[in-house]
Amino acid sequence: MSWAKNSAAGDLIGAPEPAAPLAERLRPKMLDEVVGQKHLLGPGMPLRVAFESGKPHSMILWGPPGSGKTTLARLMAKAFEAEFIALSAVLSGVKDIRDAVQAAEHSLAQHGRRTILFVDEVHRFNKAQQDAFLPFVEKGLFTLVGATTENPSFEVNGALLSRATVYVLQGLDAAELGLLMDRSGVQLEAQARERLAGFADGDARRLLNAIEILSNARPAGLIDGAFVEQTLAKNLRRFDKAGEVFYDQISALHKSVRGSDPDASLYWLVRMLDGGADPLYLGRRIVRMAIEDVGLADPRALRLALDACESYERLGSPEGELALAQAVLYLAACAKSNAGYTAYNAARAFVREDGTRPVPLHIRNAPTRLMKDLGYGKDYRYAHDEADAFAAGERYLPDGMPELRWYLPTQRGLEGRIRDKLDQLRRLNQEARKKK
């Protein structure tokens, strides 16, 4: 079986086994012992009110690893004197859900006790598995508490979301992590505490596991910063390459570049590299930024972004990462224009809705005599034979289509000169057409 059941709510968070990990031994036994989540558990806050009401409701706890999702579900079972059944979405299937339902039915029928069904990593259940909960949640057989590190809007189906309240948990801050260090009873020097807080990155479980490793390696005496560095293998900060954190950070990088803040841009780039993001994925996004947000205000930006990708392909890490950093700094600092991006989107929208208009005869290709006899290419004016290589008054759009003004250059960077040039050509067109 891949689900765990506790028949007595009071036992489920009783004294842990002496050999249990430190994180388990320090798991809170009452709500007031929970570290963090004051926005949910403080006086008058939503989860505190739910605990005090005596009326459990189904919920999704969304937050990073080690933020207390499992602890809150267990405390809920204790507070409501309910059975506690835990499922892991990684290991469980529809059969396990059915077994849990039968256990909940038995508990209600034989003992009159409600059940808290805790589903860890609920986002890993597929739609059919999530749908299996619906009728039992609907009739109140059990209170569902789902835990997820992913945005429920994308990972939990709408029917289940409509029957549950979503609570957003936050990673622990430095002060909260410090409180857990105090509770561990391990003597930690100030620099060791600072390095452990950075290592934990808001994850209480990760912090306590690290402290346990350190205390086992040095059972007595003060643990200093150097010992932390020596004992703990270098670990990358938490970074989910497929999850929402990834897309939040790439969004922050893109918007920092668009906002012309080179320091913020560099920060987010390094954060992602430090977290294990694929440098070439970042390179592709940098190329996109050059096209979308710089455009013709500085055409060199695109070439520099492409050069950065090629440099990384040749050099690899860490040397090639410097090329990506320089590209990001240049893009953040140079003139910006999304005029080309906006014009392209407007043209796509128009073509998608418009009919199929024929190409005007005078600009059709005429490779055969028959095509020439049919008027293909007739009266076409070769621009290079005209003054300044511009055929003033000539039209290139389909017959009957009004003049279009999708591309509206800005006055920033090179695009300002492009704008002046186009304004001049439009004046020449107007003058030539007035003479016809």
N, C-alpha and C positions, 0 to 999 in steps of 0.2 A: 504494500500500500504506500502511496506517496503523499498521504495526508496524515496529520497528527491531531489527536483529540485528547483533551483534558477533561475528565469527568467532574472535576471540582475546580470552580473558578478560583477559589482561594489558593489551591495548590499550584496553579499554573505559573504563578510568579512568586512562589515561595523560595526558600533557601536553595540556591543552586548547588550542584555537586562541587566539592572542593576542587576537583580537577577541571572544572569548567573554565573557559577562557575568561580573562579579566573583563572583557566587554559584557559577558553574560553575568558575571558576579556583581557587576556594578549597575546592572539594568534596574531602572527605577521600580520601586514597589508601590508607589502611590504617585498621584498626579503632581503633587507639589515638588517631587524629586526630579521631575523632567527638566533637563537643561535645554534652553532655547525655546523657540516657537511662542514667544510672549504675545505675538500678534494673534495667536489662536487660543492660548491657554491662560492669558492674563485675566484679571477680574473683568467680568462682563464680555469677554471675547467669545467668539462663536463656539469653539470646541469646549471651553470651560462651561458655557451655558448648557451645551448638549449633555455633558457628563452630569451636571447638577440637576438636570430636568428629570432624570430617571426614565426617559423615553428615548431609546436608541434609534438611530436612523441610518440607512445605508449611505456610504460615503466612499469617495475616492481620495486617498492621501497621495498627493503628487509632490515629490520632492527629491533632492539628490540623495545618493547613498549615505547612510549613517546619520540621517536627520531625525530618526525616531519613529518611523512609520510602524514597524512591528511592535515596538514598545507601546505606542498609543492603542493599537488594536488589543493587545493583551490587557492593558489597564482598563479598557472599555468593558471587556468581559468580566473583570473583577468588580468594576463599579456597578454593573447591572446584574451581577450574580448569574451570569449566563455561561453556558457551555462555550468552549473555545475550540474551533476546528481550523486548522491551518492547511492550506493548499499551496503548492508551488506551481505556478503556471509553466515553469520550465520542465517539470517532471510529470505533471498531471494531465489526464485526458478526460473525456466525457464520462468514462466509467468511474473515475475518482470523484467526479462531481455527483454522480448518482449515489455513490457510497456515502458521501457527505450529507446528501439530502436525506437518505434513510436514517443516518445517525441523528440528524436534527429532528426528524419525525418521531423517532423513538424517544428522544429526550423530552420532547413536548408531551407525548402521549403518556409516558410512564412517570415522569417526574415534574411535568409542568414547567420545565425550564426552557427558556429561550436559548438560541444559539447565535454566537458571533462567528460568521464564516469569514476568515481572513484569507485573501488570495494575494500572495506575493507576486510581484511582476505581472499584474493582471493584463498588461498590454501585450504579453506574449501569447495569450489565448487568441485563437482565431475567432471569426465572427460567430461560427456555429457554437463554439464552446462558450462564448460570452452569452449568446442567446439562451443557452441551457439554464442560466441563472434566473432569467426574467420571470417565469411564472411563480417561482418560489419567493423571490423578492417581492413580487406584486401581492401575494397573499400573506406575506409576513411570516413565512416559516422560519426564516433566519434573517439576521441583519448582515448585509454584505459590507465588508470593509476591504476595498481593493487598494493595493499599494503599487505605485508606478513611478519610475524615473522619467517617463516620457510624457509629452503633452497629451492629456486625455482627449482633447479635441480631435487629434489625429489617430490615436491608437485604441480608443474605447468607442464602441458603437453607440449611436445616438440613443437607441432605446434604453440601453443600460444607463447612460449618462442622465437621461431624463428622470430616472428613478433614484439617483444618488446625488449627494451634495459633494462638490469638489473643494477640498481644502489644500491650499498650497503651502508646503513646508519649506523652510529655508535652511541652507547650510549654517553651521554654527560659526559665530564670529570668534575673534581671538580671545575675548574675555570669557565667553562660554566654554571654549576649549580649555582655557586656563582653569576654570572651575572643575572640569573633569580631571585635569592633571592633579589638582589638589586632592580630589576624592580617591585617586589611585593610591595615595600614600607613598609614592616613589619620590625620592629626593631629586629634584631637578634644578640645575643651575639656570640662571636667567637666560643665557644664550641657548641652552638646551631646550628650554620652554619655547623660545622664539622659533627655533628650527623645527621643533615638533609641530608647532601650530602651522607653519608653512607646509610641512610634509603632509599633515592631515587634510589641508585644503577644505575645511568645513565638515569633514566626515568624522563623527564621534567614534565609530567602530574602528576606523583606520588609525585614529590617534591611540586608542586603548590597546589595540593589537601591537602597535609600535612600542608603546610603553612596556608592554609585557615582554617583548623581545629584549628590550634594554635591561629590564630588571632581572631577567633570567641570565643575561650575559654578565651583569654586575649585581649580584644579590644584595650587596651592602655598599653603602657609601654614596657620595654625591655623583650624579651623572652630569657631565659637562657637555658643551656643544661639540667639542672634538670627538667625544665618544659616540655621540649621536651620528656624526658624519661617518665614523669608522664602522659602526655596527650596522646601520641601516643601509642596505644597497640603494644605489641611486634609483629613485622612482619618478616616473613622470607624473605630473599632476593629473587629476581626474579629467578625462577628456573622452567623450563618447563620439567616435567618428561618424556614427550614423544617427545620432540623436539630436534633440533640439538644441543642446548646448553648442554643438558644432555650428548649426545654422544661425544661432544668435551671435556667435563670435564672427562668422564671416560677414554677417549683416553689419556688425559694429565696425569691422575693417572697411567695408565698402563705404559706409556713411561717413567715416572719419576722413577717407580720401576725398569724397565728394564735398565734405565740409572744409577742405583745405587745412586740416590739422595734421601736420607731418608727425608730431610726437605721438598723438593718439593712434595714428595709422601704424606707426612702428610698434607701439605697444601691443596692438591686437595681432599684428603679424607675428611677433615674437611669442605671444601667448599661444597662438595656434601651432607654431613650430615646436615650441616647448611641450605642447600637449600631444604631439605625435601626428599632426595633420600632414597629409601628403604634400610636399613642397610644390610638386607639379600641378596639383589641384589648385593650390594658391596662385601659382603662376597663371593658370588659365583664367582665374577670377580677376587677376591684375590686368590681363589683356582685355577682359570684358570692361573693366573700369576705364581703361584708356579709350575704348570705343564709345562707351555710353556717356561718360561724364566729362571727358576732355574733348574728344572729337576733333573737329577742325580748328578749334581754338589753339591747339598745339599738336599738329600731326606727328611731331617727333615722339610724342608719348607712346603711341602704338608701337613704333619701331623699337623704342627702348624697352617696352614691356616684353616684346617678342625676343629681343636680345637677352633679356634676363632669364627667360625660360630656356633658351638655347645654352646660356652659360651654366645654368644649373644642370642641364643634361650632360654637359661635358665635365663639370667639376664635382657634382654631387654635394653631399653635406660633409662638413659645414661650410666649405668655401663658397659653394654656389648659392647658399642662402643670402650671402651679402649682396649678390646681384638682385635678388628679389627685393631685399630691403631698399636698395638704391632706387629701384623702379617705383616702389611705393612712395618713397620720399619725393621723387620727382613728380609723380602724379598728384600728390597732395599739394605740392607747392605751385604747380603751373596753372595757367588760365583754364577755366572750365566752360564747357558748353555742351548741352544735351540737345542742341538744335538738330543735328543729324539723326540722333536716336528718335526724337519726337517726329521728325519728318518721315522717317521710315515707317514708324507705327501708324501714322496718319495715312500714308499711301497704302499700306497693307489693309487697313480698315476699309478704305474707299474701294479698292480692287475687289475685296471680298464681297461687298454689297452691290457693286456696279455690274452692268452687263458686259459681254464680250464685244468690245468695240474694234472694228477693223483698223488696220494700219493705213494711214493716208497714202494714196498712190504715190505722191511725189517723194516719199522717203522709203518706199519699198525697194527691195533688192531686185535687180533686173539682169540675171545672168544669161538669159536666153532671148532670142529674137522675138518669140511669141510674147514673152513678158513685156518687152519693150513696146511691141505693137499694142498691147493692152493698156499701155500708159504707165507701167511700173517705172518709177524714177523720173517721170516727165516733169520738167520745170524745177527739178531739185537744184538748189543753189549750193555749190561747193564752198564751204566757209573760208577755206584758205585762199580762194580767189577774190575774196571781198576785202575791203579796207579793215585793217586790224584783225583779220581772220574772223570776222563776225558778220553773218548775213542778217542785217537788221530787218525786222518785220517778219522773218520766216517763222512758221509754226511747226511744231513737232508733235503736238498732241492729236488724238483722233478728232476727226471732223465733228463739230457740234459740241465738243467738250469746252466748258468755260476755262479761263485761265486759272491756274492753280498756284497757291502760295503756301506750300507745306514747309519748305525749308526757309526758316527765318533766322538768319545768322545773327549772333550777338555782336556786341562791339568789343568783346574781350579777345585778347591775343591776336593771332593771325586771322581769326574769323572776322575781326573788324575790317580788315582790308578786303576780305572776300565779300563782305556786305556792301562796301563802297563800290566794288567792281560790279556786283549784280545790280545795284541801284542804277549805275551808269548804263548798263546794257538794257535794262528795262526802259529807261528814258529813250534810248535809241530805237527800241522796238515801237514804242508809242508814236514817236515822230514819224517813223517809216510807214506805219499803218494808217496814220492820218492822211498821208499823201495818196493812198490807194483809192 
